[in-house]
């Protein structure tokens, strides 16, 4: 089977497309839940600093609680959570209360599947494919979170940074045919890119402390991290810890 995938770019792209649909369904969860989880952590931290006891709450992370309809809170079964297909078969409505289901969910699934297929077609059966998929999926999640909250969590950006630097050690194993858009980049370019992106906008942020009136502007610039992932490219933006911690929209999602 592996030999068949390696020898057939079309089959590989098709398989990766369906894998991307499944990953896209999970990314919908990440895009909504990760900012809420962080906001809960920040609230608990602030209460501890004030000498207060954080309020008890049910676990809320990427695993718990189970996905449910935002309108009636009915649990979403596995058959009702098949990427793209369930949304279409259910008539774009909840199976329990018939409330409309946003098209955003299937669009993210479809977008993830299509981009995954493009990456598979571009890099073929190679180590570069694995790295390319990880970067693609992470950036989709970051884009969704940034759109909703204007925040890019360190829990996603920093692992991407370190993974990029680690992956650069395998740059020599990438086929020459994958150049010039090969992933990962060479170690020297990855390291220089990571250092440059940190120093560039971190320096802007801290220098802005000398002029309080410009602090908002500097923080806004810092929120662009990472338009190019540190460690994956020679030019990129700063770490997301520069960004203001903003409130998460109250609209429910998966």
VENURMO-V316177 format. One record per residue. N is the residue number from 1. RES is the residue in one small letter. SS is DSSP state (hx for helix, st for strand, lp for the rest). PSI is psi in radians with two decimals (none if undefined). Layout:
N,RES,SS,PSI
N,RES,SS,PSI
//
This chain:
1,x,lp,-0.76
2,x,hx,-0.67
3,x,hx,-0.62
4,x,hx,-0.73
5,x,hx,-0.70
6,x,hx,-0.50
7,x,hx,-0.10
8,x,lp,1.69
9,x,hx,-0.64
10,x,hx,-0.76
11,x,hx,-0.73
12,x,hx,-0.79
13,x,hx,-0.66
14,x,hx,-0.79
15,x,hx,-0.76
16,x,hx,-0.54
17,x,hx,-0.83
18,x,hx,-0.61
19,x,hx,-0.70
20,x,hx,-0.60
21,x,hx,-0.76
22,x,hx,-0.76
23,x,hx,-0.68
24,x,hx,-0.64
25,x,hx,-0.71
26,x,hx,-0.62
27,x,hx,-0.54
28,x,hx,-0.68
29,x,hx,-0.78
30,x,hx,-0.77
31,x,hx,-0.66
32,x,hx,-0.80
33,x,hx,-0.59
34,x,hx,-0.81
35,x,hx,-0.67
36,x,hx,-0.73
37,x,hx,-0.75
38,x,hx,-0.72
39,x,hx,-0.67
40,x,hx,-0.71
41,x,hx,-0.74
42,x,hx,-0.67
43,x,hx,-0.74
44,x,hx,-0.70
45,x,hx,-0.75
46,x,hx,-0.69
47,x,hx,-0.65
48,x,hx,-0.69
49,x,hx,-0.62
50,x,lp,0.03
51,x,lp,0.29
52,x,lp,2.80
53,x,lp,2.13
54,x,lp,2.47
55,x,lp,2.45
56,x,lp,2.41
57,x,lp,2.75
58,x,lp,2.62
59,x,lp,2.37
60,x,lp,1.86
61,x,lp,-2.83
62,x,lp,-0.21
63,x,lp,-0.75
64,x,lp,2.53
65,x,lp,3.07
66,x,lp,2.54
67,x,lp,2.42
68,x,st,2.83
69,x,lp,2.28
70,x,lp,-0.30
71,x,lp,-0.96
72,x,lp,-0.09
73,x,lp,0.26
74,x,lp,2.34
75,x,st,2.49
76,x,lp,2.06
77,x,lp,2.91
78,x,hx,-0.66
79,x,hx,-0.40
80,x,hx,0.09
81,x,lp,0.40
82,x,lp,2.18
83,x,lp,2.35
84,x,lp,-0.93
85,x,hx,-0.83
86,x,hx,-0.72
87,x,hx,-0.70
88,x,hx,-0.78
89,x,hx,-0.54
90,x,lp,0.07
91,x,lp,0.50
92,x,lp,0.49
93,x,st,2.77
94,x,lp,2.43
95,x,lp,-0.39
96,x,lp,-0.97
97,x,lp,-0.06
98,x,lp,0.32
99,x,lp,2.53
100,x,st,2.48
101,x,lp,2.23
102,x,lp,2.48
103,x,lp,-0.15
104,x,hx,-0.68
105,x,hx,-0.95
106,x,hx,-0.52
107,x,hx,-0.70
108,x,hx,-0.70
109,x,hx,-0.82
110,x,hx,-0.77
111,x,hx,-0.74
112,x,hx,-0.73
113,x,hx,-0.76
114,x,hx,-0.79
115,x,hx,-0.65
116,x,hx,-0.72
117,x,hx,-0.68
118,x,hx,-0.75
119,x,hx,-0.74
120,x,hx,-0.71
121,x,hx,-0.63
122,x,hx,-0.74
123,x,hx,-0.26
124,x,lp,-2.94
125,x,lp,1.59
126,x,lp,2.98
127,x,hx,-0.55
128,x,hx,-0.53
129,x,hx,-0.78
130,x,hx,-0.81
131,x,hx,-0.73
132,x,hx,-0.67
133,x,hx,-0.72
134,x,hx,-0.80
135,x,hx,-0.80
136,x,hx,-0.86
137,x,hx,-0.70
138,x,hx,-0.73
139,x,hx,-0.55
140,x,hx,-0.78
141,x,hx,-0.77
142,x,hx,-0.67
143,x,hx,-0.74
144,x,hx,-0.75
145,x,hx,-0.73
146,x,hx,-0.70
147,x,hx,-0.68
148,x,hx,-0.68
149,x,hx,-0.14
150,x,lp,0.57
151,x,lp,2.47
152,x,lp,1.87
153,x,lp,2.40
154,x,hx,-0.46
155,x,hx,-0.29
156,x,hx,-0.73
157,x,hx,-0.73
158,x,hx,-0.77
159,x,hx,-0.60
160,x,hx,-0.66
161,x,hx,-0.94
162,x,hx,-0.61
163,x,hx,-0.65
164,x,hx,-0.74
165,x,hx,-0.70
166,x,hx,-0.72
167,x,hx,-0.47
168,x,hx,-0.37
169,x,hx,-0.33
170,x,hx,0.22
171,x,hx,-0.58
172,x,hx,-0.30
173,x,hx,-0.11
174,x,lp,2.29
175,x,lp,2.55
176,x,hx,-0.51
177,x,hx,-0.30
178,x,hx,-0.22
179,x,lp,2.68
180,x,lp,-0.01
181,x,lp,0.65
182,x,lp,2.52
183,x,lp,2.39
184,x,lp,2.97
185,x,lp,2.92
186,x,lp,2.67
187,x,hx,-0.73
188,x,hx,-0.72
189,x,hx,-0.66
190,x,hx,-0.78
191,x,hx,-0.81
192,x,hx,-0.72
193,x,hx,-0.75
194,x,hx,-0.77
195,x,hx,-0.79
196,x,hx,-0.75
197,x,hx,-0.58
198,x,hx,-0.86
199,x,hx,-0.64
200,x,hx,-1.05
201,x,hx,-0.37
202,x,hx,-0.71
203,x,hx,-0.66
204,x,hx,-0.75
205,x,hx,-0.85
206,x,hx,-0.61
207,x,hx,-0.46
208,x,hx,-0.31
209,x,hx,-0.37
210,x,hx,-0.35
211,x,lp,1.57
212,x,hx,-0.54
213,x,hx,-0.36
214,x,hx,0.08
215,x,hx,-0.70
216,x,hx,-0.71
217,x,hx,-0.80
218,x,hx,-0.68
219,x,hx,-0.64
220,x,hx,-0.70
221,x,hx,-0.71
222,x,hx,-0.42
223,x,lp,-0.02
224,x,lp,-0.10
225,x,lp,2.45
226,x,lp,1.90
227,x,lp,-0.55
228,x,lp,2.27
229,x,lp,2.22
230,x,st,2.36
231,x,lp,-0.29
232,x,lp,-0.22
233,x,st,2.72
234,x,lp,-0.24
235,x,lp,2.33
236,x,lp,-3.05
237,x,lp,-3.03
238,x,lp,2.98
239,x,lp,2.63
240,x,hx,-0.13
241,x,hx,-0.19
242,x,hx,-0.43
243,x,lp,2.64
244,x,lp,2.55
245,x,lp,1.90
246,x,lp,2.87
247,x,lp,2.61
248,x,lp,2.39
249,x,lp,2.62
250,x,lp,-0.13
251,x,lp,2.37
252,x,lp,2.73
253,x,lp,-2.90
254,x,lp,none
//
